[in-house]
């Protein structure tokens, strides 16, 4: 009787089996294997991180971090900020989304993390949780101030607010106006956007039970305290939430130097409607070369209840032709749309039709909020402590602004390119990191057509940095005096 041969048992313990699979897609049988090569889907980080380093943003924020760090094993502040910024850049909307990057060794080497690995999801929360709100705002202000150098001369500041819905009982979450989730708590930040650039210049963090105009004067005083803003912002623009006595009086205050003009849409209250009905037909003026419908304009001096003075109000209406009731009657239904705008712009500065057109251009501001919330996670990154959520939102706005500048420089476009497109063009480029001797090379997996575009983009970036980037002197704590000289965005 022969003995049976006993086969040896598997030498790999549970969880350490060899990564080996076989599939049969349309191209034939494919064998899947794991590898230890230094690969990453974010080859575009090389150029972006070079641009970010030249701005000196994170070095400056690390220098000004207000709390002492005593542990010898603490992750450097600059590494924590870089890790969170990278999470924002790739489209993360939660702190936990940092996990997507932690095993990417190429990213860690490109950015130069001190510990050789991207820090965990709790690092940013721990960095900010012990800060007071004034400390956090003063700290972030050192980074936000650099954006003022990018705004063009004679620019328009668009003010608007957005509702960030929250789930839970976090600090500063209150019930207020919430069009998408009625009755649900929220934060209600107020943001200043520079027209034509898509840059978010300033943010005022607010509770959810506020309205659009709440703390506007506080926010505007912060913006106006910057000498660049006083020199370059010429007009403040906003919707019906901002046409209030307190806001208009701030612009009209005398004895404090020249302040920007204002143009706000008025709510169609009973007083505004009564004033419009008193406008006689000969007072309406038609805009020339109107192609769709007939648009008419009129001007009135109006003093509503609660106003300290009478103000110039521009009224626009669109007339709609309809079937005549008789041979002598052509216009049947007069108004299709009627809007009113209050402004302290003189007739010489803007006629009635020009004032209406000037306000219509404000619609692009809504696209900024759409991009921030749907492509950048502005409504995400919520923590139990409000100061953490606010710091996260401020860092995200900084990265959003800098990425917009980076894209404009590399692509040489007059219009803004949203992140859903620009990430695929300039960030998500498959690559492999190769080390030979003392030289590190990142090899991009790109075709010939895309190679030409990317080569031209990087040449423009290096040329721009050589002529524009500041020479930072962190020991003097002086913000760089640079002018980005970006062409204005039109879309």
C-alpha positions, 0 to 999 in steps of 0.5 A: 500500500503506497503512502499518499503524498501530503502537499505543503500548505500555503506559505502566505498567512491570511491577508498576505496572499499574492495579488494575482487575478485573471480576467477576459475583457474584449482585448483578450485575457489579462493577468493582473499583478501588483507592482512596487513601481512609483506610480501616480495619477497626479503628474501635474503636481510637479508644475503646480507645486513649483508655482505654489512654492514661489508664492510662499503661501504655506511658508508664510502661514507656517511662520505665523501659526499662533500657537506653540508646538512643543512635541518633537514628533509633531507633524510640521504645520507646513506639511499639514497645510499642504496635505489639506490643500492637496485634498481640496485640489483633487476634489475632496469634500471631506477630511476623510478623503485625505486617505485617497492620497496617503499611500501615494509615494510619488506625491509625498516625494514631489511635495517633500513631506518631512515624514515621507508620507502624507499626514492623516485626516485628523491632522488639520482638525488638531491643528485648528481646534485650539485656535480662537476665532480671532486668532484663526482669522488673523492667521489666515489673513496673512495668506488671504492678503496676497490675493489683493495683488491679483485684482485688476485696476478699476474693478467691481466687487460682487457681494453674495451669500450662499447656504451651506447645509449641515447635518448634525449639531455643529457650532454656529449651525442655525436654522435659517433661510435654506432653499434646498433643505427647508428647516435644516441647519446651515452656515451662511458665508458672505463672499466678495468676488471680483468681477471678470476674474472669478477670484473670491477676494474675501469671506465672512463666516456667519451663522445660518440664521443670518441674511445676506446683508448681515455683517456686510459693513464688517466685511467691507471694512476688512476689505477696505483696510487693504490699500490695494482694495482702496485703490482698485475697487470702484464699485460694489454690486449686489442683489436685493439683499443689499439695497438697505439704508445701512449699506448705502449710507456706508458708501455715502459717508462723507469725511472718510475719503473716497469710497466705492460707488454702489449698484444694488437691485431693489426689492419690489416692495409696495413703495417701489411699485407705486413709484414705478406706476407714476412714471409717464409713458414719455419718460420711458426711453428705448434702448437702441439696437434691441434685437429681442423684444423692446426694453425700456428704461426710466429714472426716478428720484426715490426716497423710501420709508427708512431711507435717509435721503432720496436716491437715483433709481433706474427702472427697466422693463421689457415690453412684449408685443401681442396680437392687436385687438384692433387695427389701431392698437398694437401694444396690448400687454405692457410689462413682461419684466420690471426691475429696479436698481438703486445707485449713486453712479451719476448719469455721466458715469452710467446711463440708465441702459448702461446701469441695467447692463452693468448689473446683468453682468453680475450673473457670473458671480453665481457661477463662482458659487456653483463651482465652489460648492460642486467642484471644490467642496466649499459646502463640505469640510464641516467639523464639530468646532466652528473654527475648524470649519471656518479655517478649512473654508478659508484654505479652500478659497485660497487654493481655489484662487491660486489654481485659477491663476495657475490655469490662466497663466499656463493655458493663456486664456482670456476666460476662466476654466472650471476645475472639472476641466482644468484638473484633467488638463493640468493635474491628472496626468499619469506619471512614474517617478524614477531615481537615477543617481542623484537625479529624480525624474517624473515621466508623464504618460502622455500622447504626442498631441497632449505633449505639445499642449503641456509643453507650451503650458509649462513654458508659459508658466516658467516664463511668467514666474521668471518675470513676476514671482516675488523674492520672499524674505520671510524674516521680515514678514513682509508680503510680496509686492507683486502684480499678477497681470492676468488677463480678465476672465470673460466667462 
